[in-house]
Amino acid sequence: MRKQLLGESSVVEYLCQQLQCDIETVEYLSSKYPSVLRVHVSKLKEIFDFVYGEGFTPQQVCQVPRILLHSLETTKSRLTELRNIGYNPQSLIVLCKSKRQYTQFFEHVKRKQNQLCD
């Protein structure tokens, strides 16, 4: 799978292509999140396919590269949960919060949404 996705490219070049950015940007992101270069390319592809399919942009992923290290299942369930209460996140950061932080955020948004409906 790795060879199919990368061909003769490196992981850095693959990230540049997917994030539509230059090597310097990927090097900066990987200096902040070194493990991003160790994520299986097939997992990266799944994450890119999902977030781009949900309407997020490469620039938004560059702003929150932690999404590339986050569990895809958790990301999917959180996005679904938020959209089910009428909240469409404009940033990926809320999807990467710790469980406790996310729960607090979700409850806050839910209360606000309920107040709007009352």
N, CA, C and O atoms as a GROMACS GRO file, in nm:
protein
  472
    1MET      N    1   0.084  -0.120   0.000
    1MET     CA    2   0.000   0.000   0.000
    1MET      C    3   0.088   0.126   0.000
    1MET      O    4   0.061   0.222  -0.072
    2ARG      N    5   0.192   0.123   0.081
    2ARG     CA    6   0.283   0.239   0.090
    2ARG      C    7   0.340   0.272  -0.047
    2ARG      O    8   0.341   0.388  -0.088
    3LYS      N    9   0.388   0.170  -0.118
    3LYS     CA   10   0.449   0.190  -0.249
    3LYS      C   11   0.346   0.244  -0.349
    3LYS      O   12   0.378   0.327  -0.433
    4GLN      N   13   0.222   0.195  -0.339
    4GLN     CA   14   0.115   0.242  -0.428
    4GLN      C   15   0.087   0.390  -0.405
    4GLN      O   16   0.068   0.466  -0.500
    5LEU      N   17   0.085   0.432  -0.279
    5LEU     CA   18   0.053   0.571  -0.246
    5LEU      C   19   0.170   0.665  -0.272
    5LEU      O   20   0.152   0.777  -0.321
    6LEU      N   21   0.289   0.619  -0.237
    6LEU     CA   22   0.404   0.708  -0.248
    6LEU      C   23   0.475   0.701  -0.383
    6LEU      O   24   0.528   0.801  -0.431
    7GLY      N   25   0.474   0.583  -0.445
    7GLY     CA   26   0.553   0.567  -0.566
    7GLY      C   27   0.698   0.589  -0.529
    7GLY      O   28   0.750   0.524  -0.438
    8GLU      N   29   0.764   0.680  -0.597
    8GLU     CA   30   0.904   0.712  -0.568
    8GLU      C   31   0.917   0.830  -0.472
    8GLU      O   32   1.028   0.872  -0.440
    9SER      N   33   0.805   0.884  -0.426
    9SER     CA   34   0.806   1.002  -0.338
    9SER      C   35   0.837   0.962  -0.194
    9SER      O   36   0.821   0.846  -0.154
   10SER      N   37   0.883   1.059  -0.116
   10SER     CA   38   0.902   1.040   0.027
   10SER      C   39   0.773   1.079   0.099
   10SER      O   40   0.681   1.134   0.038
   11VAL      N   41   0.767   1.049   0.228
   11VAL     CA   42   0.651   1.089   0.308
   11VAL      C   43   0.639   1.241   0.308
   11VAL      O   44   0.528   1.294   0.301
   12VAL      N   45   0.751   1.311   0.316
   12VAL     CA   46   0.749   1.458   0.316
   12VAL      C   47   0.689   1.508   0.185
   12VAL      O   48   0.605   1.599   0.185
   13GLU      N   49   0.731   1.450   0.074
   13GLU     CA   50   0.676   1.492  -0.057
   13GLU      C   51   0.527   1.461  -0.066
   13GLU      O   52   0.450   1.539  -0.122
   14TYR      N   53   0.486   1.346  -0.012
   14TYR     CA   54   0.344   1.310  -0.009
   14TYR      C   55   0.264   1.413   0.071
   14TYR      O   56   0.158   1.457   0.029
   15LEU      N   57   0.318   1.451   0.187
   15LEU     CA   58   0.250   1.552   0.270
   15LEU      C   59   0.243   1.686   0.198
   15LEU      O   60   0.141   1.755   0.204
   16CYS      N   61   0.351   1.723   0.129
   16CYS     CA   62   0.350   1.848   0.051
   16CYS      C   63   0.238   1.845  -0.052
   16CYS      O   64   0.164   1.943  -0.068
   17GLN      N   65   0.226   1.734  -0.120
   17GLN     CA   66   0.123   1.720  -0.223
   17GLN      C   67  -0.017   1.728  -0.162
   17GLN      O   68  -0.103   1.801  -0.210
   18GLN      N   69  -0.039   1.652  -0.054
   18GLN     CA   70  -0.171   1.648   0.008
   18GLN      C   71  -0.209   1.780   0.074
   18GLN      O   72  -0.325   1.821   0.072
   19LEU      N   73  -0.110   1.847   0.132
   19LEU     CA   74  -0.136   1.973   0.203
   19LEU      C   75  -0.122   2.094   0.112
   19LEU      O   76  -0.146   2.208   0.153
   20GLN      N   77  -0.083   2.068  -0.012
   20GLN     CA   78  -0.065   2.176  -0.112
   20GLN      C   79   0.027   2.285  -0.057
   20GLN      O   80  -0.006   2.404  -0.060
   21CYS      N   81   0.142   2.242  -0.008
   21CYS     CA   82   0.236   2.337   0.050
   21CYS      C   83   0.379   2.298   0.012
   21CYS      O   84   0.401   2.197  -0.054
   22ASP      N   85   0.473   2.380   0.054
   22ASP     CA   86   0.613   2.353   0.021
   22ASP      C   87   0.680   2.268   0.129
   22ASP      O   88   0.625   2.246   0.237
   23ILE      N   89   0.799   2.220   0.096
   23ILE     CA   90   0.873   2.134   0.187
   23ILE      C   91   0.903   2.204   0.320
   23ILE      O   92   0.901   2.141   0.425
   24GLU      N   93   0.930   2.333   0.315
   24GLU     CA   94   0.960   2.407   0.438
   24GLU      C   95   0.842   2.403   0.535
   24GLU      O   96   0.861   2.391   0.657
   25THR      N   97   0.721   2.412   0.480
   25THR     CA   98   0.602   2.406   0.566
   25THR      C   99   0.590   2.269   0.632
   25THR      O  100   0.564   2.260   0.752
   26VAL      N  101   0.609   2.163   0.553
   26VAL     CA  102   0.601   2.027   0.609
   26VAL      C  103   0.712   2.006   0.711
   26VAL      O  104   0.690   1.942   0.814
   27GLU      N  105   0.830   2.057   0.685
   27GLU     CA  106   0.940   2.044   0.782
   27GLU      C  107   0.907   2.118   0.911
   27GLU      O  108   0.937   2.069   1.020
   28TYR      N  109   0.845   2.234   0.900
   28TYR     CA  110   0.803   2.308   1.019
   28TYR      C  111   0.698   2.229   1.097
   28TYR      O  112   0.707   2.215   1.219
   29LEU      N  113   0.597   2.177   1.025
   29LEU     CA  114   0.491   2.100   1.090
   29LEU      C  115   0.548   1.976   1.158
   29LEU      O  116   0.509   1.940   1.269
   30SER      N  117   0.642   1.911   1.090
   30SER     CA  118   0.700   1.789   1.148
   30SER      C  119   0.795   1.821   1.263
   30SER      O  120   0.822   1.735   1.346
   31SER      N  121   0.846   1.944   1.269
   31SER     CA  122   0.927   1.982   1.386
   31SER      C  123   0.838   2.001   1.508
   31SER      O  124   0.879   1.974   1.621
   32LYS      N  125   0.715   2.047   1.485
   32LYS     CA  126   0.618   2.063   1.595
   32LYS      C  127   0.555   1.928   1.633
   32LYS      O  128   0.528   1.903   1.751
   33TYR      N  129   0.532   1.843   1.533
   33TYR     CA  130   0.469   1.711   1.553
   33TYR      C  131   0.553   1.607   1.481
   33TYR      O  132   0.514   1.560   1.374
   34PRO      N  133   0.669   1.568   1.538
   34PRO     CA  134   0.760   1.477   1.470
   34PRO      C  135   0.698   1.342   1.433
   34PRO      O  136   0.736   1.282   1.332
   35SER      N  137   0.604   1.295   1.512
   35SER     CA  138   0.545   1.164   1.485
   35SER      C  139   0.459   1.163   1.358
   35SER      O  140   0.422   1.055   1.311
   36VAL      N  141   0.428   1.280   1.301
   36VAL     CA  142   0.349   1.282   1.178
   36VAL      C  143   0.424   1.211   1.065
   36VAL      O  144   0.362   1.157   0.973
   37LEU      N  145   0.555   1.212   1.071
   37LEU     CA  146   0.634   1.145   0.967
   37LEU      C  147   0.639   0.993   0.988
   37LEU      O  148   0.684   0.920   0.900
   38ARG      N  149   0.592   0.947   1.103
   38ARG     CA  150   0.593   0.803   1.131
   38ARG      C  151   0.455   0.739   1.116
   38ARG      O  152   0.441   0.618   1.132
   39VAL      N  153   0.354   0.820   1.086
   39VAL     CA  154   0.219   0.766   1.066
   39VAL      C  155   0.219   0.688   0.935
   39VAL      O  156   0.277   0.732   0.836
   40HIS      N  157   0.153   0.573   0.935
   40HIS     CA  158   0.143   0.494   0.812
   40HIS      C  159   0.078   0.577   0.703
   40HIS      O  160  -0.020   0.648   0.727
   41VAL      N  161   0.133   0.568   0.584
   41VAL     CA  162   0.082   0.647   0.472
   41VAL      C  163  -0.065   0.612   0.443
   41VAL      O  164  -0.143   0.700   0.406
   42SER      N  165  -0.102   0.486   0.461
   42SER     CA  166  -0.241   0.448   0.437
   42SER      C  167  -0.335   0.517   0.536
   42SER      O  168  -0.446   0.554   0.500
   43LYS      N  169  -0.290   0.536   0.663
   43LYS     CA  170  -0.371   0.608   0.762
   43LYS      C  171  -0.380   0.756   0.724
   43LYS      O  172  -0.487   0.817   0.733
   44LEU      N  173  -0.267   0.813   0.680
   44LEU     CA  174  -0.269   0.952   0.636
   44LEU      C  175  -0.368   0.971   0.522
   44LEU      O  176  -0.446   1.067   0.521
   45LYS      N  177  -0.366   0.878   0.427
   45LYS     CA  178  -0.458   0.886   0.313
   45LYS      C  179  -0.603   0.882   0.360
   45LYS      O  180  -0.686   0.960   0.312
   46GLU      N  181  -0.634   0.792   0.453
   46GLU     CA  182  -0.771   0.784   0.507
   46GLU      C  183  -0.812   0.915   0.573
   46GLU      O  184  -0.925   0.962   0.554
   47ILE      N  185  -0.722   0.973   0.649
   47ILE     CA  186  -0.753   1.099   0.717
   47ILE      C  187  -0.774   1.210   0.615
   47ILE      O  188  -0.872   1.284   0.623
   48PHE      N  189  -0.681   1.222   0.519
   48PHE     CA  190  -0.696   1.325   0.416
   48PHE      C  191  -0.827   1.305   0.340
   48PHE      O  192  -0.901   1.401   0.320
   49ASP      N  193  -0.856   1.183   0.299
   49ASP     CA  194  -0.980   1.156   0.224
   49ASP      C  195  -1.101   1.198   0.306
   49ASP      O  196  -1.194   1.259   0.254
   50PHE      N  197  -1.101   1.165   0.436
   50PHE     CA  198  -1.215   1.198   0.520
   50PHE      C  199  -1.231   1.349   0.539
   50PHE      O  200  -1.337   1.404   0.513
   51VAL      N  201  -1.124   1.416   0.585
   51VAL     CA  202  -1.139   1.559   0.616
   51VAL      C  203  -1.167   1.641   0.490
   51VAL      O  204  -1.246   1.736   0.494
   52TYR      N  205  -1.104   1.606   0.379
   52TYR     CA  206  -1.131   1.679   0.255
   52TYR      C  207  -1.272   1.647   0.205
   52TYR      O  208  -1.339   1.735   0.150
   53GLY      N  209  -1.315   1.524   0.223
   53GLY     CA  210  -1.451   1.486   0.185
   53GLY      C  211  -1.557   1.557   0.267
   53GLY      O  212  -1.670   1.575   0.222
   54GLU      N  213  -1.520   1.597   0.389
   54GLU     CA  214  -1.612   1.668   0.478
   54GLU      C  215  -1.607   1.819   0.457
   54GLU      O  216  -1.674   1.894   0.528
   55GLY      N  217  -1.527   1.863   0.361
   55GLY     CA  218  -1.526   2.005   0.328
   55GLY      C  219  -1.414   2.087   0.388
   55GLY      O  220  -1.408   2.208   0.368
   56PHE      N  221  -1.325   2.023   0.463
   56PHE     CA  222  -1.210   2.096   0.517
   56PHE      C  223  -1.105   2.110   0.408
   56PHE      O  224  -1.101   2.032   0.313
   57THR      N  225  -1.020   2.210   0.422
   57THR     CA  226  -0.921   2.241   0.320
   57THR      C  227  -0.780   2.202   0.365
   57THR      O  228  -0.756   2.180   0.484
   58PRO      N  229  -0.687   2.192   0.270
   58PRO     CA  230  -0.548   2.166   0.308
   58PRO      C  231  -0.494   2.271   0.406
   58PRO      O  232  -0.417   2.239   0.496
   59GLN      N  233  -0.534   2.396   0.387
   59GLN     CA  234  -0.490   2.502   0.477
   59GLN      C  235  -0.539   2.477   0.620
   59GLN      O  236  -0.466   2.503   0.716
   60GLN      N  237  -0.662   2.428   0.634
   60GLN     CA  238  -0.714   2.399   0.768
   60GLN      C  239  -0.637   2.283   0.833
   60GLN      O  240  -0.614   2.284   0.954
   61VAL      N  241  -0.597   2.185   0.752
   61VAL     CA  242  -0.517   2.075   0.806
   61VAL      C  243  -0.379   2.128   0.848
   61VAL      O  244  -0.327   2.086   0.952
   62CYS      N  245  -0.321   2.217   0.770
   62CYS     CA  246  -0.191   2.277   0.807
   62CYS      C  247  -0.202   2.355   0.938
   62CYS      O  248  -0.107   2.358   1.016
   63GLN      N  249  -0.316   2.417   0.962
   63GLN     CA  250  -0.336   2.492   1.085
   63GLN      C  251  -0.348   2.400   1.206
   63GLN      O  252  -0.312   2.438   1.318
   64VAL      N  253  -0.399   2.278   1.183
   64VAL     CA  254  -0.418   2.182   1.292
   64VAL      C  255  -0.360   2.046   1.249
   64VAL      O  256  -0.435   1.950   1.228
   65PRO      N  257  -0.228   2.038   1.234
   65PRO     CA  258  -0.169   1.912   1.187
   65PRO      C  259  -0.189   1.796   1.283
   65PRO      O  260  -0.171   1.680   1.246
   66ARG      N  261  -0.225   1.827   1.405
   66ARG     CA  262  -0.252   1.721   1.504
   66ARG      C  263  -0.363   1.627   1.456
   66ARG      O  264  -0.370   1.513   1.500
   67ILE      N  265  -0.448   1.674   1.365
   67ILE     CA  266  -0.556   1.589   1.312
   67ILE      C  267  -0.497   1.465   1.246
   67ILE      O  268  -0.561   1.360   1.242
   68LEU      N  269  -0.374   1.476   1.194
   68LEU     CA  270  -0.310   1.363   1.127
   68LEU      C  271  -0.266   1.255   1.224
   68LEU      O  272  -0.237   1.142   1.184
   69LEU      N  273  -0.260   1.289   1.351
   69LEU     CA  274  -0.219   1.194   1.454
   69LEU      C  275  -0.339   1.141   1.533
   69LEU      O  276  -0.326   1.049   1.614
   70HIS      N  277  -0.453   1.199   1.509
   70HIS     CA  278  -0.573   1.169   1.585
   70HIS      C  279  -0.644   1.045   1.529
   70HIS      O  280  -0.632   1.014   1.411
   71SER      N  281  -0.715   0.977   1.614
   71SER     CA  282  -0.791   0.860   1.571
   71SER      C  283  -0.899   0.900   1.470
   71SER      O  284  -0.978   0.990   1.496
   72LEU      N  285  -0.900   0.832   1.356
   72LEU     CA  286  -1.000   0.863   1.254
   72LEU      C  287  -1.141   0.833   1.305
   72LEU      O  288  -1.235   0.908   1.276
   73GLU      N  289  -1.157   0.726   1.379
   73GLU     CA  290  -1.289   0.691   1.432
   73GLU      C  291  -1.340   0.798   1.528
   73GLU      O  292  -1.457   0.836   1.523
   74THR      N  293  -1.253   0.846   1.614
   74THR     CA  294  -1.291   0.953   1.707
   74THR      C  295  -1.327   1.080   1.631
   74THR      O  296  -1.426   1.146   1.661
   75THR      N  297  -1.246   1.112   1.531
   75THR     CA  298  -1.271   1.231   1.450
   75THR      C  299  -1.408   1.221   1.382
   75THR      O  300  -1.486   1.316   1.385
   76LYS      N  301  -1.436   1.106   1.322
   76LYS     CA  302  -1.565   1.086   1.254
   76LYS      C  303  -1.681   1.098   1.353
   76LYS      O  304  -1.779   1.167   1.326
   77SER      N  305  -1.669   1.031   1.467
   77SER     CA  306  -1.781   1.032   1.562
   77SER      C  307  -1.804   1.171   1.620
   77SER      O  308  -1.918   1.212   1.640
   78ARG      N  309  -1.696   1.245   1.647
   78ARG     CA  310  -1.712   1.380   1.700
   78ARG      C  311  -1.775   1.473   1.598
   78ARG      O  312  -1.862   1.553   1.632
   79LEU      N  313  -1.732   1.463   1.474
   79LEU     CA  314  -1.789   1.548   1.370
   79LEU      C  315  -1.937   1.518   1.352
   79LEU      O  316  -2.018   1.610   1.339
   80THR      N  317  -1.972   1.392   1.350
   80THR     CA  318  -2.113   1.352   1.338
   80THR      C  319  -2.193   1.403   1.456
   80THR      O  320  -2.302   1.458   1.439
   81GLU      N  321  -2.140   1.385   1.576
   81GLU     CA  322  -2.208   1.428   1.698
   81GLU      C  323  -2.233   1.578   1.697
   81GLU      O  324  -2.342   1.623   1.732
   82LEU      N  325  -2.132   1.655   1.658
   82LEU     CA  326  -2.148   1.801   1.653
   82LEU      C  327  -2.249   1.843   1.547
   82LEU      O  328  -2.333   1.930   1.571
   83ARG      N  329  -2.241   1.782   1.432
   83ARG     CA  330  -2.335   1.818   1.325
   83ARG      C  331  -2.478   1.777   1.360
   83ARG      O  332  -2.573   1.842   1.317
   84ASN      N  333  -2.493   1.670   1.437
   84ASN     CA  334  -2.627   1.627   1.478
   84ASN      C  335  -2.696   1.727   1.569
   84ASN      O  336  -2.819   1.730   1.576
   85ILE      N  337  -2.618   1.810   1.639
   85ILE     CA  338  -2.681   1.913   1.724
   85ILE      C  339  -2.680   2.048   1.653
   85ILE      O  340  -2.709   2.151   1.715
   86GLY      N  341  -2.646   2.049   1.525
   86GLY     CA  342  -2.654   2.171   1.447
   86GLY      C  343  -2.530   2.257   1.448
   86GLY      O  344  -2.536   2.375   1.411
   87TYR      N  345  -2.418   2.200   1.491
   87TYR     CA  346  -2.294   2.276   1.495
   87TYR      C  347  -2.198   2.222   1.389
   87TYR      O  348  -2.165   2.103   1.390
   88ASN      N  349  -2.154   2.309   1.300
   88ASN     CA  350  -2.059   2.269   1.197
   88ASN      C  351  -1.926   2.337   1.226
   88ASN      O  352  -1.912   2.457   1.202
   89PRO      N  353  -1.828   2.263   1.277
   89PRO     CA  354  -1.701   2.327   1.314
   89PRO      C  355  -1.631   2.391   1.195
   89PRO      O  356  -1.627   2.336   1.085
   90GLN      N  357  -1.578   2.509   1.219
   90GLN     CA  358  -1.504   2.581   1.114
   90GLN      C  359  -1.355   2.550   1.121
   90GLN      O  360  -1.280   2.588   1.031
   91SER      N  361  -1.313   2.481   1.227
   91SER     CA  362  -1.174   2.444   1.246
   91SER      C  363  -1.168   2.298   1.291
   91SER      O  364  -1.262   2.247   1.351
   92LEU      N  365  -1.058   2.234   1.262
   92LEU     CA  366  -1.039   2.095   1.304
   92LEU      C  367  -0.996   2.084   1.450
   92LEU      O  368  -0.992   1.974   1.505
   93ILE      N  369  -0.965   2.196   1.512
   93ILE     CA  370  -0.909   2.191   1.648
   93ILE      C  371  -1.004   2.128   1.748
   93ILE      O  372  -0.961   2.056   1.838
   94VAL      N  373  -1.133   2.153   1.733
   94VAL     CA  374  -1.229   2.098   1.828
   94VAL      C  375  -1.232   1.945   1.820
   94VAL      O  376  -1.262   1.878   1.919
   95LEU      N  377  -1.202   1.891   1.704
   95LEU     CA  378  -1.203   1.746   1.687
   95LEU      C  379  -1.082   1.679   1.750
   95LEU      O  380  -1.081   1.558   1.769
   96CYS      N  381  -0.979   1.757   1.783
   96CYS     CA  382  -0.854   1.705   1.839
   96CYS      C  383  -0.840   1.728   1.989
   96CYS      O  384  -0.737   1.693   2.048
   97LYS      N  385  -0.939   1.785   2.049
   97LYS     CA  386  -0.930   1.814   2.193
   97LYS      C  387  -0.923   1.684   2.273
   97LYS      O  388  -0.959   1.577   2.224
   98SER      N  389  -0.876   1.695   2.396
   98SER     CA  390  -0.877   1.578   2.485
   98SER      C  391  -1.023   1.539   2.510
   98SER      O  392  -1.115   1.616   2.484
   99LYS      N  393  -1.041   1.419   2.558
   99LYS     CA  394  -1.177   1.371   2.582
   99LYS      C  395  -1.254   1.465   2.675
   99LYS      O  396  -1.369   1.498   2.650
  100ARG      N  397  -1.188   1.507   2.782
  100ARG     CA  398  -1.251   1.597   2.879
  100ARG      C  399  -1.283   1.733   2.816
  100ARG      O  400  -1.393   1.786   2.833
  101GLN      N  401  -1.185   1.789   2.745
  101GLN     CA  402  -1.207   1.919   2.681
  101GLN      C  403  -1.318   1.911   2.576
  101GLN      O  404  -1.401   2.001   2.566
  102TYR      N  405  -1.317   1.803   2.501
  102TYR     CA  406  -1.420   1.788   2.398
  102TYR      C  407  -1.558   1.777   2.462
  102TYR      O  408  -1.653   1.840   2.415
  103THR      N  409  -1.569   1.698   2.567
  103THR     CA  410  -1.698   1.680   2.634
  103THR      C  411  -1.749   1.815   2.687
  103THR      O  412  -1.867   1.846   2.674
  104GLN      N  413  -1.660   1.893   2.747
  104GLN     CA  414  -1.699   2.026   2.796
  104GLN      C  415  -1.746   2.115   2.680
  104GLN      O  416  -1.848   2.182   2.690
  105PHE      N  417  -1.670   2.114   2.572
  105PHE     CA  418  -1.706   2.194   2.456
  105PHE      C  419  -1.841   2.150   2.400
  105PHE      O  420  -1.926   2.233   2.370
  106PHE      N  421  -1.859   2.018   2.386
  106PHE     CA  422  -1.983   1.965   2.332
  106PHE      C  423  -2.103   2.006   2.417
  106PHE      O  424  -2.205   2.048   2.364
  107GLU      N  425  -2.090   1.993   2.549
  107GLU     CA  426  -2.200   2.029   2.640
  107GLU      C  427  -2.229   2.179   2.631
  107GLU      O  428  -2.346   2.220   2.634
  108HIS      N  429  -2.126   2.260   2.619
  108HIS     CA  430  -2.144   2.405   2.605
  108HIS      C  431  -2.220   2.438   2.476
  108HIS      O  432  -2.315   2.516   2.478
  109VAL      N  433  -2.179   2.379   2.366
  109VAL     CA  434  -2.245   2.403   2.238
  109VAL      C  435  -2.389   2.354   2.242
  109VAL      O  436  -2.480   2.419   2.191
  110LYS      N  437  -2.409   2.240   2.303
  110LYS     CA  438  -2.542   2.181   2.313
  110LYS      C  439  -2.636   2.274   2.392
  110LYS      O  440  -2.751   2.295   2.352
  111ARG      N  441  -2.587   2.328   2.504
  111ARG     CA  442  -2.667   2.423   2.582
  111ARG      C  443  -2.701   2.546   2.500
  111ARG      O  444  -2.815   2.593   2.500
  112LYS      N  445  -2.601   2.599   2.428
  112LYS     CA  446  -2.626   2.717   2.344
  112LYS      C  447  -2.729   2.688   2.236
  112LYS      O  448  -2.817   2.769   2.209
  113GLN      N  449  -2.717   2.571   2.174
  113GLN     CA  450  -2.811   2.533   2.068
  113GLN      C  451  -2.952   2.519   2.125
  113GLN      O  452  -3.050   2.559   2.061
  114ASN      N  453  -2.962   2.462   2.245
  114ASN     CA  454  -3.093   2.447   2.309
  114ASN      C  455  -3.154   2.583   2.344
  114ASN      O  456  -3.275   2.602   2.332
  115GLN      N  457  -3.070   2.678   2.387
  115GLN     CA  458  -3.119   2.813   2.418
  115GLN      C  459  -3.174   2.882   2.293
  115GLN      O  460  -3.272   2.956   2.300
  116LEU      N  461  -3.108   2.857   2.181
  116LEU     CA  462  -3.155   2.916   2.055
  116LEU      C  463  -3.290   2.862   2.013
  116LEU      O  464  -3.370   2.930   1.949
  117CYS      N  465  -3.313   2.735   2.050
  117CYS     CA  466  -3.439   2.669   2.010
  117CYS      C  467  -3.554   2.705   2.102
  117CYS      O  468  -3.670   2.693   2.064
  118ASP      N  469  -3.522   2.750   2.224
  118ASP     CA  470  -3.629   2.783   2.322
  118ASP      C  471  -3.701   2.911   2.286
  118ASP      O  472  -3.792   2.952   2.358
   0.00000   0.00000   0.00000
